[in-house]
Amino acid sequence: MKIKLFYKTLMLCLCLVSCATKAKETKATLEDNEMVDYFADNGFGNAVAVVQHPAGIYHNGVTYVCYQGPLEDPYVASYNHNTKEWKGPYKAGISDMGKDPNHKTDNHGKPSMLIDDAGYIHITFGGHGGTKKLGENPLGNHHYGKNKHVVSKRPLDISGWEELENISPFGTYNQFIKMDNGDIYLFYRHGAHRSNWVYQKSTNNGRTFDEPVSFLKHKRRTDMAAVDSWYPWITKGDNGELHIVFDYHLCSDTTPQTKGLGHIAKRYDIYYIVFNTKNNVWKNIKEEPLAIPVTREEADEKALVARTPGNWTFQGVVDLDPDGNPHIGMTIGKEIEGSRRSASKNMHYFKWNGTEWLHSVNAGLAKGNGDLEVKSVNDIDFYIEAEDENNFGEVARWSSTDGGGTFNKTKVLLKKSKANFAISALIENPHPNARLIVAEHKSGTKYKNMYLLGDNGPVMRYKNETQVLKNNN
């Protein structure tokens, strides 16, 4: 009797174990097949921004993206639009920043990306002016990190990387551009806040670069305790031209007169210039030549788009219409006396109509940062991260069909409660289903979910593939 009872009990236990195992396997299978709207969970700090660009490139059916991950190191992933296959993210290099627990997250070394004519992928990252141990900075001052350049070991393969020591270590805010003839231009600020903006040129697929050439000059002011500084954004046009929108930064000393505020985010006024890379001529919108590096005095005289009295600016972007006329987006907010920041900034729209700069004062654009695409003289799209009327974070497309006179929200690409977003510039040559890279900021965690957004919203991925933090532990 006892033996029969024992076997019955044993069989029941085995059955329970088997059922639990099957249930666990079923749950695991369901989790493996679960799709989520983000592609990685290891974005870190301000993982992407408009200024470091491009952070993504569409090339031969694949979108490649990069962003700042744990310890401020650069990560790269790819999505094949035909097979729907994700690869990565892979760590592409090691930043000098993000390793000191006593130093707050810097965020200035976010990666930017380029694919050369041989198919190799280049990433620059890691700099915020460099440190004094790297030597004298002849074009500015020092701060932190080291500007680095890595290249894929094999064409169009993001799984392996090698570092090249061929750019200045003092750079920050890297912006990569490849010309139609294959020449590569790397633009950046050559140091910390009181430094020239420069470019380095490569004619051999980024294997070597010429010495830095200054195009915007930092300069000590004589009328106040401050230094002239700048924040430009560069994009490619036609016929070998590069187009630059920038605002002025008043980099004040910390003195009793500045009430201890010193270096704050005081940026204002909007400027525009053009660089013809074929004949090496810099000019303004009226084709008048400019001497480089451009000073504040020459910018005020020849390159001014608009004054912004009583307002601060942030992060200009520019695109061209089919007639070659520039259209500019710039966020602008009211100055708050004695504050380190302005009021929330609205996106503003400016355009050159062939004879003068026009400003759509009441265009109806959102408060938030973003990029624009000019499809025709009349059809303009902005992609902006903002909060909606119910305090939901969202990334949306705002469109105009009347030449920028008015804009309306035409498509919400991503929307989350209790969240806000950091947004990249538009991906280079974007696939309609993959236009932007977005990082989600949520309270309670230092890591960010990373999204790839297009006309149909986020590109989906299996959840188990997105768990980079878990899979790497």
ZIWO-V165368 format. One record per residue. N is the residue number from 0. PHI is phi in radians with two decimals (999 if undefined). BURIAL is b if it has 9 or more other C-alpha atoms within 8 Angstrom, else e. Layout:
{{N:PHI:BURIAL} {N:PHI:BURIAL}}
This chain:
{{0:999:e} {1:-1.14:e} {2:-1.18:e} {3:-1.06:e} {4:-1.09:e} {5:-1.08:e} {6:-1.16:e} {7:-1.10:e} {8:-1.12:e} {9:-1.08:e} {10:-1.12:e} {11:-1.11:e} {12:-1.10:e} {13:-1.10:e} {14:-1.12:e} {15:-1.13:e} {16:-1.11:e} {17:-1.11:e} {18:-1.13:e} {19:-1.12:e} {20:-1.13:e} {21:-1.11:e} {22:-1.11:e} {23:-1.15:e} {24:-1.16:e} {25:-1.10:e} {26:-1.09:e} {27:-1.10:e} {28:-1.11:e} {29:-1.09:e} {30:-1.15:b} {31:-1.09:b} {32:-1.62:e} {33:-1.30:b} {34:-1.77:e} {35:-2.19:b} {36:-1.64:b} {37:-2.05:b} {38:-1.85:b} {39:-2.78:b} {40:-1.96:b} {41:-2.02:b} {42:-1.07:b} {43:-2.41:b} {44:1.06:b} {45:-1.46:b} {46:-1.17:b} {47:-2.43:b} {48:-2.70:b} {49:-1.20:b} {50:-1.22:b} {51:-1.43:b} {52:-2.58:b} {53:-1.31:b} {54:-1.70:b} {55:-2.67:b} {56:-2.44:b} {57:-1.67:b} {58:-2.60:e} {59:0.90:e} {60:1.50:e} {61:-2.21:b} {62:-1.74:b} {63:-1.84:b} {64:-2.33:b} {65:-2.38:b} {66:-2.84:b} {67:-1.51:b} {68:-1.95:b} {69:-0.90:b} {70:1.06:b} {71:1.11:b} {72:-1.46:b} {73:-1.45:b} {74:-2.17:b} {75:-2.30:b} {76:-2.33:b} {77:-2.52:b} {78:-2.34:b} {79:-1.58:b} {80:-1.28:b} {81:-1.48:e} {82:-1.60:e} {83:1.12:e} {84:-1.69:e} {85:-1.63:b} {86:-2.26:e} {87:1.40:b} {88:-1.39:b} {89:-1.95:b} {90:-1.32:b} {91:-1.67:b} {92:-3.06:b} {93:-2.14:e} {94:-1.35:b} {95:-1.27:b} {96:-1.66:b} {97:1.49:b} {98:-1.84:e} {99:-1.64:e} {100:-1.13:e} {101:-1.61:e} {102:-1.98:e} {103:-1.15:e} {104:-0.99:e} {105:-1.52:b} {106:1.30:b} {107:-1.44:b} {108:-1.76:b} {109:-1.05:b} {110:-1.39:b} {111:-2.20:b} {112:-2.36:b} {113:-2.66:b} {114:-1.98:b} {115:-1.44:b} {116:-1.21:e} {117:-1.62:e} {118:1.61:e} {119:-1.36:b} {120:-1.72:b} {121:-1.97:b} {122:-2.28:b} {123:-2.02:b} {124:-2.97:b} {125:1.59:b} {126:-1.91:b} {127:-2.43:b} {128:1.71:b} {129:1.30:b} {130:-1.98:b} {131:-1.13:e} {132:-1.17:e} {133:-1.45:e} {134:1.91:e} {135:-1.26:e} {136:-1.77:b} {137:-1.30:e} {138:-2.07:e} {139:2.99:b} {140:-1.99:b} {141:-1.76:b} {142:-2.66:b} {143:-2.80:b} {144:1.30:b} {145:-2.62:b} {146:-1.24:b} {147:-2.20:b} {148:-2.36:b} {149:-2.11:b} {150:-2.37:b} {151:-1.12:b} {152:-1.23:b} {153:-2.33:e} {154:-1.02:b} {155:0.95:e} {156:-2.13:b} {157:-1.61:b} {158:-1.52:e} {159:-2.48:b} {160:-2.42:b} {161:-2.35:b} {162:-1.62:b} {163:-1.96:b} {164:-1.65:e} {165:-2.37:e} {166:-2.24:b} {167:-1.11:e} {168:-1.32:b} {169:-1.62:b} {170:-1.38:b} {171:-2.73:b} {172:1.02:b} {173:-1.12:b} {174:-2.36:b} {175:-1.75:b} {176:-2.47:b} {177:-1.90:b} {178:-1.42:b} {179:-1.08:e} {180:-1.52:e} {181:1.67:b} {182:-1.05:b} {183:-1.98:b} {184:-2.06:b} {185:-1.98:b} {186:-1.78:b} {187:-2.95:b} {188:-1.52:b} {189:-1.51:b} {190:2.36:b} {191:-1.42:b} {192:-1.11:e} {193:-1.88:b} {194:-2.58:b} {195:-1.23:b} {196:-1.61:b} {197:-2.40:b} {198:-2.34:b} {199:-2.13:b} {200:-1.99:b} {201:-2.19:b} {202:-1.98:b} {203:-2.31:e} {204:1.04:b} {205:1.34:b} {206:-1.38:e} {207:-2.44:b} {208:-2.25:b} {209:-1.16:e} {210:-1.13:e} {211:-1.05:b} {212:-2.03:e} {213:-1.39:b} {214:-2.21:b} {215:-2.23:b} {216:-1.78:b} {217:-1.46:b} {218:-2.74:b} {219:-1.18:e} {220:-1.42:b} {221:-1.78:e} {222:-1.72:e} {223:-2.83:e} {224:-1.46:e} {225:-2.83:b} {226:-2.21:b} {227:-1.23:b} {228:-2.54:b} {229:-2.56:b} {230:-2.38:b} {231:-1.69:b} {232:-2.42:b} {233:-2.06:b} {234:-2.46:b} {235:-1.58:b} {236:-1.93:b} {237:-1.73:e} {238:1.00:e} {239:1.32:b} {240:-1.71:b} {241:-2.02:b} {242:-2.04:b} {243:-2.20:b} {244:-1.89:b} {245:-2.68:b} {246:-2.12:b} {247:-1.63:b} {248:-2.07:b} {249:-1.51:b} {250:-1.64:b} {251:-1.44:b} {252:-1.23:b} {253:-1.55:b} {254:-2.37:b} {255:-1.00:e} {256:-1.19:e} {257:-1.60:b} {258:0.98:b} {259:1.35:e} {260:-1.31:b} {261:0.97:b} {262:-1.30:e} {263:-2.22:b} {264:-1.42:e} {265:-1.51:b} {266:-2.22:b} {267:-2.76:b} {268:1.18:b} {269:-2.21:b} {270:-2.34:b} {271:-2.61:b} {272:-2.48:b} {273:-2.28:b} {274:-2.07:b} {275:-1.55:b} {276:-1.32:b} {277:-1.30:e} {278:-1.97:e} {279:1.10:e} {280:-1.85:b} {281:-1.79:b} {282:-2.62:b} {283:-1.73:b} {284:-1.12:b} {285:-1.66:e} {286:1.23:e} {287:-1.40:e} {288:-1.21:e} {289:-2.12:b} {290:-1.54:e} {291:-1.88:b} {292:-1.26:e} {293:-1.21:b} {294:-1.66:b} {295:-1.06:e} {296:-1.11:e} {297:-1.27:b} {298:-1.10:b} {299:-1.10:e} {300:-1.38:e} {301:-2.12:e} {302:-2.08:b} {303:-1.25:b} {304:-1.61:b} {305:-2.82:e} {306:-1.46:e} {307:-2.25:b} {308:-1.07:e} {309:1.29:e} {310:-2.33:b} {311:-1.86:b} {312:-1.95:b} {313:-2.83:b} {314:0.99:b} {315:-1.38:b} {316:-2.40:b} {317:-2.52:b} {318:-2.50:b} {319:-1.96:b} {320:-1.50:b} {321:-1.05:e} {322:-1.49:e} {323:1.52:e} {324:-1.48:b} {325:-1.39:b} {326:-2.16:b} {327:-2.15:b} {328:-1.96:b} {329:-2.59:b} {330:-1.45:b} {331:-2.42:b} {332:-2.47:b} {333:-1.12:b} {334:-1.22:b} {335:-1.93:e} {336:-0.96:e} {337:1.37:e} {338:-1.82:e} {339:-1.42:e} {340:-2.36:b} {341:-1.56:b} {342:-1.15:e} {343:-0.93:b} {344:-1.76:b} {345:-1.51:b} {346:-1.25:b} {347:-2.07:b} {348:-2.15:b} {349:-2.28:b} {350:-2.61:b} {351:-1.70:b} {352:-1.67:e} {353:1.87:e} {354:-2.31:e} {355:-2.72:e} {356:-1.49:b} {357:-1.99:e} {358:-2.11:e} {359:-1.44:b} {360:-1.17:e} {361:-1.99:e} {362:-1.32:b} {363:1.47:e} {364:-1.31:b} {365:-1.35:e} {366:-1.46:b} {367:2.75:b} {368:-1.70:b} {369:3.00:b} {370:-2.38:b} {371:-2.29:b} {372:-2.26:e} {373:-1.73:b} {374:-1.55:b} {375:-2.76:e} {376:-1.02:b} {377:-1.77:b} {378:-1.80:b} {379:-2.28:b} {380:-2.05:b} {381:-1.89:b} {382:-2.02:b} {383:-2.30:b} {384:-1.60:b} {385:-2.82:b} {386:-1.89:b} {387:-1.46:e} {388:-1.16:e} {389:-1.84:e} {390:1.12:e} {391:-1.52:b} {392:-1.28:b} {393:-2.62:b} {394:-2.08:b} {395:-2.40:b} {396:-1.69:b} {397:-2.01:b} {398:-2.14:b} {399:-2.19:b} {400:-2.05:b} {401:-2.07:e} {402:1.27:b} {403:1.56:b} {404:-1.15:b} {405:-2.46:b} {406:-2.22:b} {407:-2.29:b} {408:-1.23:b} {409:-1.92:e} {410:-2.79:e} {411:-1.65:b} {412:-1.56:b} {413:-2.73:b} {414:-2.58:b} {415:-2.47:b} {416:-1.43:e} {417:0.90:e} {418:-2.57:b} {419:-2.40:b} {420:-2.26:b} {421:-1.79:b} {422:-2.18:b} {423:-1.53:b} {424:-1.18:b} {425:-1.01:b} {426:-1.05:b} {427:-1.17:e} {428:0.91:e} {429:-1.21:b} {430:-1.25:b} {431:-0.97:e} {432:-1.60:b} {433:-2.66:b} {434:-1.77:b} {435:-2.45:b} {436:-1.92:b} {437:-2.35:b} {438:-1.96:b} {439:-1.65:b} {440:-1.73:b} {441:-2.27:b} {442:-1.14:e} {443:1.65:e} {444:-2.52:e} {445:-1.55:e} {446:-1.77:b} {447:-2.15:b} {448:-1.29:b} {449:-1.90:b} {450:-2.13:b} {451:-2.02:b} {452:-1.94:b} {453:-2.49:b} {454:-1.08:b} {455:-1.72:e} {456:1.59:b} {457:-1.25:b} {458:-1.39:b} {459:-1.41:b} {460:-2.66:b} {461:-1.08:b} {462:-1.02:b} {463:-1.11:e} {464:-1.38:b} {465:-1.49:b} {466:-1.48:b} {467:-1.15:b} {468:-1.08:e} {469:-1.19:e} {470:-1.23:e} {471:-1.60:e} {472:-1.66:e}}
